[in-house]
Amino acid sequence: MGKAMSETRASQEGASPLRMLQHYEQVTRNVFRSCRFFGISGTQFYIWLQRYRGCGKAGLRDRHRGPRLSPFRTPPHLEALVLQVRRER
C-alpha cells in the first residue's frame, strides 16, 4: 500500500457519520461512491441517513447496544435475600 493510500485510509477511519453524510450530499451524490470512500456498507449508510433525517445530528450519536433489561437477571426477591445474607455474615 502506497503512502498516499495509507494517508487517505487513515483520514477516513476517523470519519464521523455526519462527515460521511455531508460528503454524500455535497460531493458525490452517489451512495456507492461515498460508502466505498469511507469504507462502510450501504446498509450502515442508510441506517445513518434514516437517523439523520429523523432526529438530525442527535440521531447520529452512539447508542447503548445492550438490552434494556437482561433476560437472565436474578429476580428482585432473590437479590434481596442474597444481600440480606451478605449483611448478616
Legacy VTK file of the C-alpha trace (Angstrom):
# vtk DataFile Version 3.0
C-alpha trace
ASCII
DATASET POLYDATA
POINTS 89 float
0.000 0.000 0.000
1.444 3.356 -1.009
1.951 6.339 1.255
-0.878 8.345 -0.298
-3.263 5.408 0.050
-2.378 4.852 3.722
-2.824 8.574 4.484
-6.217 8.551 2.777
-7.313 5.445 4.683
-6.109 6.919 7.996
-8.081 10.094 7.441
-11.191 8.079 6.605
-11.050 5.900 9.727
-11.804 8.872 11.957
-14.760 9.899 9.847
-17.978 10.590 11.648
-21.380 9.673 10.253
-22.115 13.389 9.815
-18.966 13.895 7.758
-19.861 10.898 5.613
-23.401 12.177 5.002
-22.077 15.641 4.147
-19.650 14.061 1.668
-22.569 12.235 0.074
-24.735 15.370 -0.153
-22.065 17.865 -1.223
-19.501 15.887 -3.207
-20.678 12.660 -4.806
-24.464 12.440 -4.543
-23.762 8.727 -5.028
-24.278 6.247 -2.176
-21.940 3.619 -3.612
-19.032 6.041 -4.063
-19.452 7.576 -0.611
-19.624 4.161 1.041
-16.566 2.991 -0.840
-14.629 6.154 0.046
-15.397 5.803 3.770
-15.185 2.010 3.837
-18.676 1.311 5.168
-21.556 -0.816 3.943
-24.599 0.539 2.169
-26.743 -0.827 4.995
-24.865 1.250 7.561
-25.129 4.306 5.319
-28.914 4.030 5.129
-29.184 3.484 8.903
-27.297 6.727 9.490
-29.266 8.545 6.789
-32.580 7.484 8.333
-31.451 8.545 11.820
-30.172 11.880 10.500
-33.402 12.636 8.676
-35.482 11.686 11.718
-33.505 13.299 14.546
-30.818 15.488 12.967
-27.336 15.450 14.496
-28.679 13.924 17.716
-29.638 10.783 15.799
-26.007 10.139 14.829
-24.689 9.815 18.387
-23.649 6.382 19.642
-26.444 4.448 21.232
-26.422 1.888 24.003
-26.188 -1.501 22.303
-27.166 -3.798 25.139
-30.650 -4.872 26.106
-32.613 -2.572 28.396
-33.409 -5.484 30.661
-31.317 -8.605 30.906
-33.362 -11.756 30.334
-31.112 -13.632 32.789
-31.310 -11.131 35.620
-31.829 -12.538 39.116
-35.375 -11.852 40.289
-35.571 -8.912 42.730
-36.843 -11.027 45.646
-33.852 -13.421 45.362
-31.459 -10.498 45.007
-32.841 -9.002 48.224
-32.361 -12.340 50.034
-28.741 -12.618 48.867
-27.986 -9.066 50.005
-29.621 -9.731 53.371
-27.485 -12.879 53.909
-24.341 -10.934 52.987
-25.140 -8.229 55.527
-25.764 -10.785 58.269
-22.492 -12.652 57.747
LINES 1 90
89 0 1 2 3 4 5 6 7 8 9 10 11 12 13 14 15 16 17 18 19 20 21 22 23 24 25 26 27 28 29 30 31 32 33 34 35 36 37 38 39 40 41 42 43 44 45 46 47 48 49 50 51 52 53 54 55 56 57 58 59 60 61 62 63 64 65 66 67 68 69 70 71 72 73 74 75 76 77 78 79 80 81 82 83 84 85 86 87 88
